[in-house]
């Protein structure tokens, strides 16, 4: 699986970075003047404009090598959007994209830390820990940060899960953002994230997010499309890498996903 590389620091982007999404609406006008408008999902294009500075010689070589491997615009690859939440349906834990153990119940419509009612209550009715997870088609070896808001009626421990391993975080009656950053030596081409609730436990959660970086940014709610884009391509056939200082390099590039015609 070809995947756009991370930098040596574990970051996927440098700021400022831009993302633009172009969409098209098909309009039909009936004889009586009525307009019928439909979104043309097949024509949508997402474009990222990235600028890198201060790259090491190794990072610059990695960027050049990957661009050459893709042969500019010809090859396609997986792109992990550095400006978005990689999880799909981040506020719909009853969707099929979430794998839920059989004795873990999920209830929607719970008050959340933003003053709305988009949080979920997870209740473990079993005698052993139960999990809800989502698997991403992304390299397990990358640096990621899992984050979410959680609270419980009394002090308790909830485990943040990455690829089977759970790491405990303390919760209480007030909303608290829990964060699990890290990387792995696994060479698997998928990575799984989620939450584990202890036997008989109940926890309320909101704002589940995974980012391809070492820290958590502001929460972004997602629908059917998370930040994992299969079939992305470079928008240009030339990559110019410039030496800006001793052992330091810079470059700019554009990445596109969607109908490139």
Backbone as CSV, one residue per row, in Angstrom:
resi,resn,N_x,N_y,N_z,CA_x,CA_y,CA_z,C_x,C_y,C_z
1,UNK,0.844,-1.196,0.000,0.000,0.000,0.000,0.875,1.239,0.000
2,UNK,0.746,2.080,-1.009,1.492,3.326,-1.076,0.778,4.378,-0.242
3,UNK,1.502,4.997,0.690,0.934,5.996,1.593,1.855,7.206,1.630
4,UNK,1.281,8.397,1.535,2.086,9.614,1.621,2.821,9.624,2.957
5,UNK,4.130,9.880,2.944,4.941,9.697,4.161,4.754,10.792,5.206
6,UNK,5.007,10.412,6.444,5.148,11.374,7.525,6.593,11.850,7.576
7,UNK,6.788,13.010,8.231,8.143,13.497,8.447,8.777,12.768,9.625
8,UNK,10.070,12.947,9.795,10.791,12.250,10.851,10.298,12.577,12.244
9,UNK,9.685,13.751,12.416,9.159,14.154,13.723,7.839,13.480,14.054
10,UNK,7.240,12.796,13.073,5.913,12.226,13.262,4.807,13.143,12.793
11,UNK,5.167,14.348,12.330,4.174,15.281,11.799,3.867,14.937,10.348
12,UNK,2.671,15.290,9.904,2.265,15.032,8.527,2.222,16.297,7.691
13,UNK,2.324,17.458,8.334,2.170,18.713,7.610,2.864,19.825,8.375
14,UNK,3.196,20.883,7.667,3.647,22.122,8.285,2.633,23.211,7.952
15,UNK,2.486,24.148,8.860,1.517,25.220,8.639,2.223,26.482,8.163
16,UNK,1.548,27.295,7.327,0.145,27.157,6.907,-0.036,26.079,5.845
17,UNK,-1.190,25.422,5.880,-1.583,24.445,4.873,-3.033,24.739,4.503
18,UNK,-3.385,24.422,3.269,-4.736,24.732,2.798,-5.403,23.486,2.240
19,UNK,-6.699,23.387,2.495,-7.505,22.344,1.876,-8.722,22.996,1.243
20,UNK,-8.975,22.648,-0.004,-10.109,23.215,-0.731,-10.931,22.079,-1.325
21,UNK,-12.240,22.188,-1.218,-13.131,21.169,-1.777,-14.052,21.816,-2.792
22,UNK,-14.000,21.336,-4.017,-14.861,21.824,-5.091,-15.966,20.804,-5.350
23,UNK,-17.191,21.273,-5.385,-18.332,20.391,-5.642,-19.140,20.930,-6.816
24,UNK,-20.023,20.096,-7.341,-20.855,20.505,-8.473,-22.306,20.138,-8.188
25,UNK,-23.197,21.036,-8.555,-24.629,20.800,-8.418,-25.263,20.732,-9.803
26,UNK,-26.027,19.674,-10.068,-26.736,19.521,-11.333,-28.123,20.146,-11.179
27,UNK,-28.460,21.039,-12.077,-29.736,21.749,-12.014,-30.576,21.440,-13.244
28,UNK,-31.818,21.027,-13.045,-32.783,20.801,-14.121,-33.966,21.740,-13.923
29,UNK,-34.380,22.381,-15.001,-35.519,23.294,-14.931,-36.716,22.678,-15.652
30,UNK,-37.803,22.495,-14.937,-39.027,21.932,-15.504,-39.743,22.975,-16.350
31,UNK,-40.669,22.543,-17.218,-41.406,23.500,-18.066,-42.130,24.588,-17.287
32,UNK,-42.534,24.279,-16.037,-43.238,25.303,-15.256,-42.280,26.222,-14.508
33,UNK,-40.988,26.086,-14.757,-39.994,26.945,-14.121,-39.421,26.393,-12.833
34,UNK,-39.921,25.261,-12.367,-39.409,24.656,-11.139,-37.980,24.170,-11.340
35,UNK,-37.144,24.457,-10.382,-35.750,24.022,-10.427,-35.553,22.797,-9.541
36,UNK,-34.910,21.799,-10.086,-34.554,20.599,-9.325,-33.034,20.537,-9.255
37,UNK,-32.497,20.557,-8.046,-31.043,20.582,-7.862,-30.588,19.337,-7.121
38,UNK,-29.547,18.707,-7.639,-28.980,17.516,-7.016,-27.463,17.645,-6.964
39,UNK,-26.897,17.252,-5.837,-25.434,17.271,-5.717,-24.840,16.141,-6.553
40,UNK,-23.774,16.443,-7.275,-23.072,15.449,-8.087,-21.835,15.006,-7.315
41,UNK,-22.010,13.953,-6.496,-20.915,13.507,-5.626,-19.716,13.020,-6.423
42,UNK,-19.946,12.489,-7.623,-18.859,11.941,-8.422,-17.945,13.031,-8.965
43,UNK,-18.389,14.278,-8.932,-17.577,15.368,-9.481,-16.802,16.128,-8.414
44,UNK,-16.959,15.760,-7.152,-16.291,16.480,-6.068,-14.779,16.252,-6.105
45,UNK,-14.027,17.299,-5.863,-12.564,17.234,-5.830,-12.066,17.922,-4.564
46,UNK,-11.198,17.251,-3.829,-10.542,17.845,-2.661,-9.084,18.068,-2.998
47,UNK,-8.584,19.247,-2.700,-7.191,19.590,-3.003,-6.496,20.129,-1.761
48,UNK,-5.292,19.647,-1.513,-4.455,20.136,-0.419,-3.243,20.863,-0.998
49,UNK,-2.934,22.030,-0.475,-1.746,22.777,-0.855,-0.811,22.802,0.351
50,UNK,0.339,22.168,0.201,1.266,21.978,1.317,2.595,22.649,1.019
51,UNK,3.186,23.205,2.054,4.499,23.839,1.938,5.382,23.334,3.075
52,UNK,6.564,22.838,2.716,7.494,22.312,3.719,8.768,23.150,3.739
53,UNK,9.256,23.419,4.945,10.519,24.129,5.126,11.321,23.437,6.224
54,UNK,12.636,23.563,6.135,13.498,22.999,7.169,13.556,21.488,7.174
55,UNK,13.265,20.845,6.040,13.362,19.390,5.966,14.816,18.945,6.063
56,UNK,15.041,17.839,6.746,16.380,17.273,6.768,16.673,16.621,5.415
57,UNK,17.947,16.283,5.196,18.316,15.618,3.943,17.556,14.302,3.784
58,UNK,17.367,13.578,4.888,16.650,12.308,4.825,15.181,12.520,4.479
59,UNK,14.554,13.548,5.100,13.153,13.829,4.807,12.970,14.279,3.359
60,UNK,13.879,15.111,2.881,13.810,15.569,1.492,13.974,14.394,0.535
61,UNK,14.879,13.480,0.859,15.088,12.306,0.010,13.840,11.422,0.008
62,UNK,13.186,11.297,1.162,11.956,10.514,1.238,10.871,11.122,0.365
63,UNK,10.758,12.461,0.400,9.748,13.143,-0.401,10.038,12.960,-1.890
64,UNK,11.303,13.141,-2.272,11.679,12.946,-3.678,11.412,11.502,-4.120
65,UNK,11.798,10.551,-3.269,11.642,9.149,-3.609,10.191,8.759,-3.787
66,UNK,9.323,9.259,-2.905,7.909,8.924,-3.010,7.300,9.542,-4.261
67,UNK,7.682,10.784,-4.563,7.173,11.450,-5.757,7.620,10.695,-7.009
68,UNK,8.869,10.250,-7.017,9.371,9.487,-8.160,8.661,8.142,-8.282
69,UNK,8.408,7.496,-7.158,7.701,6.206,-7.169,6.308,6.352,-7.762
70,UNK,5.640,7.466,-7.463,4.296,7.712,-7.991,4.336,8.213,-9.429
71,UNK,5.514,8.565,-9.914,5.668,9.118,-11.265,4.782,10.354,-11.452
72,UNK,4.905,11.267,-10.503,4.106,12.488,-10.559,2.629,12.200,-10.436
73,UNK,1.846,12.681,-11.394,0.389,12.525,-11.335,-0.095,11.123,-11.670
74,UNK,0.783,10.267,-12.147,0.345,8.964,-12.652,-0.131,8.027,-11.553
75,UNK,0.650,7.881,-10.499,0.345,6.896,-9.467,-0.623,7.408,-8.424
76,UNK,-1.367,6.493,-7.820,-2.302,6.853,-6.746,-1.799,6.294,-5.421
77,UNK,-2.219,6.927,-4.345,-1.753,6.530,-3.015,-2.803,6.890,-1.975
78,UNK,-2.598,6.405,-0.773,-3.457,6.759,0.352,-2.933,8.031,1.005
79,UNK,-3.834,8.975,1.234,-3.437,10.223,1.878,-4.231,10.384,3.165
80,UNK,-3.517,10.581,4.271,-4.149,10.808,5.567,-4.236,12.312,5.780
81,UNK,-5.437,12.834,5.675,-5.648,14.276,5.737,-5.123,14.835,7.059
82,UNK,-4.083,15.683,7.016,-3.515,16.217,8.260,-4.387,17.284,8.913
83,UNK,-5.434,17.717,8.217,-6.294,18.781,8.732,-7.652,18.256,9.184
84,UNK,-7.780,16.922,9.281,-9.103,16.364,9.535,-9.018,15.167,10.474
85,UNK,-10.176,14.742,10.934,-10.334,13.578,11.788,-10.339,12.329,10.894
86,UNK,-9.468,11.366,11.170,-9.380,10.179,10.325,-10.571,9.238,10.495
87,UNK,-11.250,9.298,11.618,-12.390,8.410,11.863,-13.599,8.832,11.040
88,UNK,-14.357,7.871,10.572,-15.644,8.144,9.940,-16.751,8.043,10.987
89,UNK,-17.845,8.760,10.764,-19.015,8.728,11.655,-18.594,8.907,13.120
90,UNK,-17.892,9.977,13.392,-17.364,10.190,14.741,-18.457,10.412,15.785
91,UNK,-19.651,10.778,15.343,-20.746,11.015,16.289,-21.915,10.052,16.071
92,UNK,-21.648,8.946,15.365,-22.676,7.928,15.120,-22.099,6.563,15.483
93,UNK,-22.032,6.283,16.772,-21.378,5.056,17.239,-22.195,3.797,16.982
94,UNK,-23.393,3.957,16.439,-24.190,2.787,16.080,-24.053,2.420,14.599
95,UNK,-23.199,3.116,13.870,-22.962,2.794,12.456,-22.100,1.536,12.337
96,UNK,-22.222,0.878,11.181,-21.523,-0.394,10.987,-20.010,-0.241,10.940
97,UNK,-19.511,0.972,10.704,-18.064,1.186,10.673,-17.446,0.977,12.055
98,UNK,-18.262,1.062,13.103,-17.799,0.816,14.463,-18.040,-0.648,14.824
99,UNK,-16.998,-1.340,15.286,-17.118,-2.726,15.735,-17.321,-2.724,17.248
100,UNK,-18.452,-3.271,17.687,-18.813,-3.194,19.106,-18.965,-4.584,19.684
101,UNK,-18.329,-4.816,20.838,-18.496,-6.084,21.531,-19.960,-6.271,21.938
102,UNK,-20.438,-7.516,21.995,-21.890,-7.762,22.115,-22.527,-7.283,23.406
103,UNK,-21.780,-7.161,24.475,-22.379,-6.778,25.755,-22.176,-5.298,26.087
104,UNK,-21.776,-4.523,25.085,-21.609,-3.079,25.271,-22.772,-2.373,24.582
105,UNK,-23.600,-1.691,25.371,-24.724,-0.947,24.799,-24.327,0.511,24.594
106,UNK,-24.880,1.136,23.552,-24.586,2.543,23.258,-25.898,3.299,23.161
107,UNK,-25.956,4.465,23.798,-27.170,5.276,23.820,-26.822,6.685,23.377
108,UNK,-27.563,7.196,22.390,-27.307,8.526,21.847,-28.080,9.587,22.616
109,UNK,-27.844,10.863,22.254,-28.620,11.972,22.791,-28.205,12.438,24.162
110,UNK,-26.946,12.177,24.545,-26.445,12.582,25.866,-25.838,13.979,25.767
111,UNK,-26.033,14.789,26.806,-25.457,16.134,26.827,-23.942,16.066,26.674
112,UNK,-23.391,16.935,25.819,-21.957,16.918,25.550,-21.284,18.190,26.059
113,UNK,-19.953,18.272,26.020,-19.255,19.444,26.565,-19.444,20.718,25.761
114,UNK,-20.062,20.644,24.572,-20.291,21.829,23.754,-21.676,22.421,23.963
115,UNK,-22.432,21.834,24.878,-23.752,22.357,25.170,-24.845,21.818,24.271
116,UNK,-24.541,20.812,23.465,-25.553,20.151,22.649,-25.813,18.760,23.227
117,UNK,-26.439,17.890,22.452,-26.760,16.539,22.947,-26.257,15.513,21.950
118,UNK,-24.948,15.541,21.674,-24.354,14.659,20.674,-23.411,13.626,21.284
119,UNK,-23.383,13.535,22.599,-22.528,12.543,23.247,-23.258,11.203,23.325
120,UNK,-22.506,10.153,23.710,-23.035,8.787,23.807,-22.731,8.205,25.179
121,UNK,-23.655,7.390,25.660,-23.435,6.662,26.910,-23.102,5.212,26.569
122,UNK,-21.954,4.746,27.054,-21.531,3.362,26.854,-21.713,2.619,28.167
123,UNK,-22.448,1.511,28.128,-22.687,0.720,29.336,-22.309,-0.727,29.080
124,UNK,-21.434,-1.246,29.906,-20.985,-2.632,29.797,-21.839,-3.502,30.715
125,UNK,-22.663,-4.346,30.107,-23.532,-5.224,30.890,-22.884,-6.570,31.188
126,UNK,-21.652,-6.763,30.750,-20.992,-8.050,30.909,-20.096,-8.133,32.122
127,UNK,-19.441,-9.291,32.272,-18.535,-9.561,33.382,-17.065,-9.429,32.970
128,UNK,-16.842,-8.951,31.754,-15.478,-8.710,31.266,-15.488,-7.402,30.485
129,UNK,-14.310,-6.834,30.278,-14.195,-5.567,29.557,-14.776,-5.698,28.144
130,UNK,-15.419,-4.643,27.682,-16.017,-4.608,26.343,-15.508,-3.371,25.602
131,UNK,-15.400,-3.516,24.258,-14.796,-2.444,23.457,-15.697,-2.033,22.308
132,UNK,-15.489,-0.777,21.870,-16.006,-0.307,20.592,-14.821,0.287,19.838
133,UNK,-14.612,-0.158,18.601,-13.413,0.214,17.856,-13.753,0.505,16.403
134,UNK,-12.815,1.177,15.745,-12.902,1.410,14.300,-11.533,1.142,13.700
135,UNK,-11.509,0.412,12.588,-10.262,0.062,11.911,-10.074,0.930,10.673
136,UNK,-8.897,1.535,10.569,-8.568,2.414,9.449,-7.618,1.708,8.496
137,UNK,-7.803,1.923,7.214,-6.876,1.408,6.214,-5.708,2.385,6.094
138,UNK,-4.830,2.295,7.070,-3.691,3.196,7.188,-2.564,2.434,7.879
139,UNK,-1.312,2.803,7.627,-0.187,2.041,8.182,-0.117,2.122,9.701
140,UNK,0.027,0.977,10.344,0.086,0.931,11.806,1.340,1.593,12.355
141,UNK,2.401,1.692,11.541,3.677,2.224,12.025,3.693,3.741,12.139
142,UNK,2.716,4.424,11.599,2.687,5.888,11.653,2.457,6.373,13.085
143,UNK,2.801,7.621,13.325,2.452,8.288,14.577,0.998,8.751,14.494
144,UNK,0.237,8.467,15.553,-1.165,8.880,15.613,-1.464,9.452,16.995
145,UNK,-2.566,10.185,17.054,-3.064,10.659,18.346,-4.565,10.409,18.400
146,UNK,-4.973,9.563,19.344,-6.386,9.310,19.621,-6.821,10.231,20.752
147,UNK,-7.952,10.904,20.572,-8.462,11.783,21.624,-9.982,11.684,21.693
148,UNK,-10.521,11.969,22.871,-11.968,11.985,23.070,-12.275,12.656,24.400
149,UNK,-13.507,13.099,24.540,-13.988,13.632,25.814,-14.749,12.526,26.537
150,UNK,-14.544,12.439,27.849,-15.214,11.382,28.611,-15.568,11.885,30.003
151,UNK,-16.618,11.291,30.561,-16.971,11.533,31.962,-17.726,10.319,32.482
152,UNK,-17.756,10.182,33.805,-18.477,9.096,34.461,-19.030,9.619,35.772
153,UNK,-20.083,8.982,36.250,-20.750,9.468,37.461,-19.805,9.501,38.654
154,UNK,-18.900,8.540,38.732,-17.906,8.474,39.805,-16.534,8.277,39.171
155,UNK,-15.501,8.479,39.953,-14.144,8.293,39.445,-13.982,6.874,38.913
156,UNK,-13.466,6.764,37.706,-13.320,5.455,37.069,-12.171,5.527,36.070
157,UNK,-11.861,4.383,35.498,-10.810,4.304,34.485,-11.407,3.771,33.193
158,UNK,-11.145,4.480,32.098,-11.534,4.026,30.774,-10.258,3.829,29.976
159,UNK,-10.222,2.813,29.148,-9.024,2.509,28.388,-9.160,2.997,26.952
160,UNK,-8.162,3.727,26.484,-8.062,4.121,25.090,-7.287,3.028,24.367
161,UNK,-7.818,2.550,23.259,-7.301,1.349,22.605,-6.631,1.706,21.287
162,UNK,-5.453,1.122,21.081,-4.793,1.154,19.786,-4.259,-0.243,19.494
163,UNK,-4.786,-0.844,18.416,-4.337,-2.164,17.975,-4.277,-3.190,19.102
164,UNK,-5.357,-3.279,19.851,-5.472,-4.322,20.863,-4.978,-3.937,22.232
165,UNK,-4.070,-2.975,22.318,-3.518,-2.564,23.608,-4.320,-1.402,24.175
166,UNK,-4.778,-1.548,25.421,-5.539,-0.495,26.067,-4.693,0.250,27.077
167,UNK,-4.821,1.569,27.094,-4.093,2.415,28.034,-5.100,3.170,28.884
168,UNK,-5.060,2.969,30.200,-6.050,3.540,31.087,-5.928,5.035,31.269
169,UNK,-7.072,5.708,31.333,-7.145,7.145,31.617,-8.249,7.365,32.641
170,UNK,-8.024,8.274,33.571,-8.980,8.524,34.645,-10.126,9.416,34.171
171,UNK,-11.335,9.107,34.618,-12.506,9.933,34.340,-13.214,10.268,35.646
172,UNK,-14.066,11.268,35.573,-14.854,11.682,36.727,-16.121,12.352,36.263
173,UNK,-16.826,13.058,37.150,-18.124,13.636,36.790,-18.053,14.813,35.820
174,UNK,-16.878,15.393,35.635,-16.726,16.505,34.700,-16.097,16.014,33.399
175,UNK,-16.480,16.660,32.296,-15.899,16.293,31.014,-14.400,16.545,31.018
176,UNK,-13.661,15.571,30.546,-12.197,15.674,30.462,-11.752,15.118,29.115
177,UNK,-10.831,15.828,28.453,-10.336,15.303,27.190,-9.172,14.347,27.458
178,UNK,-9.322,13.116,26.969,-8.319,12.080,27.131,-7.555,11.931,25.824
179,UNK,-6.238,11.756,25.934,-5.382,11.754,24.752,-4.434,10.569,24.811
180,UNK,-4.274,9.893,23.671,-3.329,8.788,23.558,-2.487,8.975,22.289
181,UNK,-1.299,9.601,22.409,-0.415,9.711,21.251,0.559,8.529,21.217
182,UNK,1.188,8.307,20.068,2.215,7.268,20.009,2.388,6.699,18.624
183,UNK,3.382,5.856,18.502,3.674,5.171,17.248,3.864,3.689,17.543
184,UNK,4.079,2.913,16.489,4.190,1.469,16.631,5.250,0.952,15.676
185,UNK,5.789,-0.214,15.982,6.741,-0.859,15.081,6.059,-1.864,14.157
186,UNK,4.752,-1.989,14.280,4.014,-2.922,13.441,4.077,-2.499,11.979
187,UNK,4.166,-3.472,11.096,4.173,-3.204,9.656,2.814,-3.497,9.019
188,UNK,1.788,-3.637,9.834,0.446,-3.900,9.317,-0.051,-2.710,8.509
189,UNK,-0.969,-2.971,7.589,-1.508,-1.929,6.732,-2.857,-1.418,7.213
190,UNK,-3.255,-1.837,8.399,-4.447,-1.291,9.046,-4.096,-0.970,10.498
191,UNK,-4.884,-0.079,11.091,-4.675,0.278,12.489,-6.049,0.486,13.120
192,UNK,-6.208,0.026,14.364,-7.508,0.047,15.037,-7.454,0.929,16.278
193,UNK,-8.490,1.758,16.449,-8.601,2.640,17.612,-9.968,2.474,18.255
194,UNK,-10.050,2.742,19.559,-11.345,2.655,20.210,-11.283,2.888,21.704
195,UNK,-12.343,2.422,22.373,-12.518,2.623,23.812,-12.872,1.283,24.448
196,UNK,-12.338,1.047,25.639,-12.678,-0.151,26.405,-13.308,0.267,27.727
197,UNK,-14.460,-0.335,28.040,-15.178,-0.052,29.284,-15.096,-1.285,30.174
198,UNK,-14.755,-1.074,31.442,-14.599,-2.179,32.383,-15.939,-2.869,32.642
199,UNK,-15.879,-4.086,33.165,-17.081,-4.867,33.465,-18.027,-4.069,34.350
200,UNK,-19.285,-3.986,33.932,-20.292,-3.274,34.703,-20.188,-1.765,34.655
201,UNK,-19.231,-1.236,33.910,-18.978,0.199,33.904,-19.865,0.971,32.944
202,UNK,-19.996,2.268,33.229,-20.730,3.188,32.364,-19.905,4.449,32.194
203,UNK,-19.745,4.889,30.959,-19.000,6.111,30.670,-19.688,6.846,29.543
204,UNK,-19.666,8.159,29.601,-20.202,8.981,28.517,-19.037,9.552,27.719
205,UNK,-19.155,9.516,26.393,-18.035,9.921,25.538,-18.530,10.847,24.436
206,UNK,-17.608,11.657,23.936,-17.925,12.594,22.861,-16.629,12.964,22.138
207,UNK,-16.773,13.256,20.851,-15.654,13.825,20.106,-14.518,12.868,19.843
208,UNK,-14.818,11.626,19.469,-13.743,10.678,19.165,-12.992,11.150,17.924
209,UNK,-11.677,11.169,18.027,-10.861,11.695,16.938,-9.523,10.979,16.877
210,UNK,-9.076,10.700,15.648,-7.737,10.175,15.403,-7.063,11.082,14.385
211,UNK,-5.817,11.472,14.672,-5.054,12.322,13.766,-3.701,11.693,13.504
212,UNK,-3.199,11.911,12.297,-1.899,11.355,11.922,-0.796,12.327,12.335
213,UNK,-0.683,12.524,13.641,0.322,13.413,14.206,0.483,13.059,15.686
214,UNK,1.406,13.738,16.354,1.745,13.340,17.717,0.951,14.067,18.792
215,UNK,0.075,15.003,18.399,-0.718,15.728,19.376,-2.134,15.924,18.882
216,UNK,-3.025,16.302,19.808,-4.436,16.484,19.467,-4.719,17.942,19.130
217,UNK,-5.501,18.155,18.075,-5.978,19.488,17.727,-7.464,19.571,18.045
218,UNK,-8.096,20.663,17.685,-9.517,20.820,17.947,-10.346,19.732,17.281
219,UNK,-11.430,19.347,17.927,-12.263,18.255,17.431,-12.982,18.635,16.141
220,UNK,-13.000,17.680,15.172,-13.737,17.840,13.918,-14.728,16.683,13.777
221,UNK,-15.997,16.996,13.680,-17.027,15.972,13.498,-17.013,15.470,12.059
222,UNK,-17.167,14.157,11.879,-17.149,13.579,10.543,-18.424,12.789,10.270
223,UNK,-18.677,12.588,8.969,-19.765,11.727,8.523,-19.188,10.486,7.864
224,UNK,-19.720,10.157,6.688,-19.293,8.927,6.019,-17.846,8.976,5.559
225,UNK,-17.307,10.186,5.301,-15.929,10.327,4.861,-15.061,10.837,6.004
226,UNK,-14.197,9.977,6.518,-13.196,10.430,7.466,-12.004,10.981,6.706
227,UNK,-10.892,11.113,7.374,-9.726,11.727,6.758,-8.793,10.774,6.048
228,UNK,-9.217,9.535,5.798,-8.403,8.575,5.049,-8.888,8.575,3.608
229,UNK,-8.053,9.056,2.688,-8.424,9.182,1.282,-7.642,8.174,0.455
230,UNK,-8.353,7.189,-0.073,-7.750,6.223,-0.985,-7.784,6.803,-2.398
231,UNK,-6.750,6.526,-3.174,-6.753,6.970,-4.566,-6.405,8.426,-4.753
232,UNK,-5.669,9.031,-3.825,-5.198,10.407,-4.005,-4.038,10.421,-5.009
233,UNK,-3.792,11.598,-5.586,-2.700,11.749,-6.554,-2.037,13.107,-6.387
234,UNK,-0.796,13.197,-6.840,-0.162,14.499,-6.937,-0.824,15.282,-8.062
235,UNK,-0.911,16.592,-7.894,-1.543,17.442,-8.901,-0.563,17.932,-9.953
236,UNK,0.727,17.648,-9.785,1.755,18.132,-10.715,2.717,17.002,-11.058
237,UNK,3.418,17.174,-12.176,4.400,16.179,-12.608,5.827,16.549,-12.242
238,UNK,6.005,17.701,-11.595,7.350,18.154,-11.218,7.353,18.521,-9.744
239,UNK,8.336,18.030,-9.015,8.537,18.398,-7.620,9.888,19.093,-7.497
240,UNK,9.868,20.337,-7.068,11.105,21.106,-6.912,11.474,21.180,-5.439
241,UNK,12.598,20.600,-5.091,13.115,20.641,-3.720,14.304,21.586,-3.705
242,UNK,14.268,22.598,-2.848,15.291,23.639,-2.804,16.089,23.559,-1.514
243,UNK,17.402,23.694,-1.625,18.254,23.760,-0.434,18.178,25.172,0.126
244,UNK,17.693,25.323,1.347,17.491,26.636,1.959,18.569,26.996,2.975
245,UNK,19.354,26.010,3.424,20.419,26.234,4.403,21.264,24.974,4.411
246,UNK,22.277,24.970,5.229,23.140,23.796,5.305,22.339,22.608,5.836
247,UNK,22.153,21.598,5.001,21.417,20.410,5.405,19.930,20.608,5.573
248,UNK,19.381,21.721,5.051,17.949,21.995,5.183,17.343,22.262,3.817
249,UNK,16.093,21.766,3.635,15.468,21.815,2.320,14.001,22.222,2.457
250,UNK,13.450,22.691,1.351,12.044,23.063,1.320,11.413,22.678,0.000
251,UNK,10.098,22.505,-0.005,9.369,22.201,-1.233,7.899,22.513,-1.034
252,UNK,7.207,22.681,-2.137,5.763,22.853,-2.123,5.130,21.819,-3.023
253,UNK,3.947,21.373,-2.679,3.265,20.381,-3.513,1.765,20.468,-3.323
254,UNK,1.070,19.882,-4.290,-0.385,19.822,-4.243,-0.829,18.371,-4.386
255,UNK,-1.826,18.010,-3.611,-2.396,16.670,-3.650,-3.885,16.807,-3.928
256,UNK,-4.414,15.904,-4.770,-5.829,15.963,-5.127,-6.487,14.608,-4.938
257,UNK,-7.768,14.651,-4.633,-8.567,13.424,-4.536,-9.929,13.681,-5.165
258,UNK,-10.343,12.781,-6.024,-11.642,12.915,-6.660,-11.514,12.833,-8.158
259,UNK,-12.475,13.427,-8.862,-12.499,13.423,-10.318,-11.463,14.411,-10.839
260,UNK,-10.365,13.896,-11.389,-9.264,14.754,-11.817,-9.409,15.218,-13.262
261,UNK,-10.436,14.790,-13.952,-10.593,15.165,-15.365,-11.048,16.598,-15.509
